[in-house]
């Protein structure tokens, strides 16, 4: 079909222009990983890295946003077993003279076809950014086979990096940790948005707990609703916001009716004004069975909101128990409800935890740190490869040239 592109003439970074970086995803719905890609792309130093986007299927809402800002491609994969995507994707990478490919997402077609096409096209640097941990997203056997082609597996927190090495088949020496981050200027403390309160029918002054997560099984919104029912018995005027959409929505709305929560719970669907929505809540809940380093926690903390979360994955890295919120046993509705009742019933304690949370974000979890991590990793990998190739080329030339003592 075509030959793998020769990499022998890699130009050292100091002697060339910026590297062309292609981010490869399946699509870009509104989600944590996709939101991070948008923020990352917008902040990359264009004198070092020039980004572009490739969505194997449709662009999706956030992909359409980025398509107005950077070169973007979509529609390369028609269906799951469309093997010709390899030819189309590699041809695109060669035509765009891509220097670096970063696949975004754990497992699946983006990780498989993105890396294989990059290798076939001779792309010098190949990375995979993995933003989730455990089921349903896993690094399948077929994707593990491509580990030798991959220069780095990017984890979003230290515990997540260890999980990738121990359970997902990512070679430990190739795992790099670049923490997720948010913009403290965009996510900041603000007064409750009165227009949104009216739109959602929230009583001013009522205590509000919220959850921001896609309505998928692993997010375990059932735990949030069962805890909410207990909170309502203790605090009858408490209200609840569910931000996000997904395949579990109808089932969760039915459960809310069964628990007599219809008057108290608002299912808001996907929102593009999350900072304003966060202004309405007093406590953020995370009820997942498994997490890596969810942006929703960092966003809430940056807005000075305390967090009650299940003790899973890398969550204890950000939710410091008793300082920025509370950690509870996964699946324990009684404990979860008790912690929400405590914070909703003691605004002073909740406010103190919220302030501590924002300080943590500014110190350890800003988007600037994330951007710097990507820029340094990519530049370091490219520099190391170009140095090795120039060394081999010099050694080859030395063998071909006559020895000074000969002749």
Buried (B, 14 or more C-beta within 10 A) or exposed (E): EEEEBEEEEBEEBEEEEBBBBBBBBBBBBBBBBBBBBBBBBBBBEEEBBBBBBBBBBBBBBBBBBBBEEBBBBBEBBEEEEBEEBBBBBBBBBBEBEBBBBBBBBBBBBBBBBBBBBBBBBBBBBBBBBBBBBBEEBBBBEEBBEBBEBBBBBBBBBEBBBBBBBEEBBBEEEBBBBBBBBBBBEEBBBEEBBEEBBEEBEBEEEBBBBBBBBBBBBBBBBBBBBBBBBBBBEBBEEBBBBBBBBBEBBEEBBEBBEEBEBEEBBBBBEBBEEBBBBBBBBBBBBBBBBBBBBBBBBBBBBBBBBBBBBBBBBBBBBBBBEEBBBBBBEBBBBEBBBBBBBBBBBEEEEBBBBBBBBBBBBEEEBBBEBBBBBBBEBBBBBBBEBBEEBBEEEEEEEEEEEEEEEEE
